[in-house]
Amino acid sequence: MMESSKMHIITAVDDHYAQHLGVMLTSLFENLKKDTSVQLYIIDGGIQDNNSSKLKSLLGRFKVDVKYVKVNKEILNDFFIDKHLSVATYYKALIPLLLEKDINKVIYLDSDIIIKDDLYKLWETNVSSTFLCAVDNSNLQRNADLNMPATANYFNAGVMIINVQKWRENHIVSNVLDFISYHKEGLKFHDQDALNVVLMGKWEALHPKWNYRESYKSITAETSKDSILEIHEAIKYPSIIHFTDASKPWHYLNNHPYKGDYLYYLSKTPWSDYAYPKQHEIEEYFTSKKVIIFGTGKSSEETASLLESKNYRIAYFLDNNPQKWGQDLGKTTIQKPETLINEQKESIFIIIASMYYTEISSQLESMGFKRNIHFVVKGFENELGND
């Protein structure tokens, strides 16, 4: 495979993520060595005129050669989508179909990332003998659900260097689409799960600094297939930061350690006047209602710390573990969920700050509480007030 000195980059976005794409691209080009030749492809999942104009203004400032690519959505008609999962999620699986025939290598980037290093260093990775290079994400423990051998590695698909030529020659796109179509709702991580099954044993690992995620801080030697030394290097000096949690830096309740970096690059984009959606409604809830946090892990403690820094008081925490009931946490205590029976629904505001938010949401709904009225999931506070 002939390597090109021109760096080819592709990303996918719909109108909801246009701003975040602008932030990602700003971080990319501000950290890229001057005079680097770049061909950018944007898979357009429905960018509206206002955001399209802002993107064009931004890319014009950086003098980027950009091509917008449209997808025939009928190809994905049968795929699972819902309120929080758009069809754009699956676009990365189609990449070899969307590029010119002479393009043999491309870097794919999710839009919810920021780049703090010269991306050309990543482009120089040799992929001639593999189907793709990506960062290991085996700590998600997806092997059993996907019927993959326990020894198989699993990658995160948010940052990939793709050998487009090998994908074409081996019909990877059709294999991935067939797998997704057959399994539909059974894939927790959708296209990423499908890519891992189809490309099992056919990819090579990048240094974890090229796709840093907050989950790195909880990785141990037993749960990681990367070296712990490399994990520590990635934590200290990340080249790409990927906001994979439900709570993102553009959410009011988010306190990601790199939120400041996101806001810094945001300030350099045409979206610099961004205001947190529902901020006033959220603040009104905090001042007029009794605030309760469901969950007692790291996320809940961070949420409590953030709220207390804004002078909001936490009434108490909730947890389903009986061994924690009655224990002190922060400035208050941990209570059992049944405590809510004695509360007036309209006088409380529950924030779910737990990785088990799906199960807890169902639990609260079974008790008569309404999502986005009586409780919100951290990361989805923008939906407050929507039934």
Secondary structure, 3 states (H helix, E strand, C coil): CCCCCCEEEEEEECHHHHHHHHHHHHHHHHHCCCCCCEEEEEEECCCCHHHHHHHHHHHHHCCCEEEEEECCHHHHCCCCCECCECHHHHHHHHHHHHCCCCCCEEEEECCCEEECCCCHHHHCCCCCCCCEEEEECHHHCCCCCCCCCCCCCCEEEEEEEEEHHHHHHCCHHHHHHHHHHHHHHHCCCHHHHHHHHHCCCCEEECCHHHHECHHHHHCCCCCCCCCHHHHHHHHHCCCEEECCCCCCCCCCCCCCCCHHHHHHHHCCCCCCCCCCCCHHHHHHHHHHCEEEEECCCHHHHHHHHHHHHCCCCEEEEECCCHHHCCCEECCEEEECHHHHHHCCHHHEEEEECCCCHHHHHHHHHHCCCCECCCEEECCCHHHCCCC
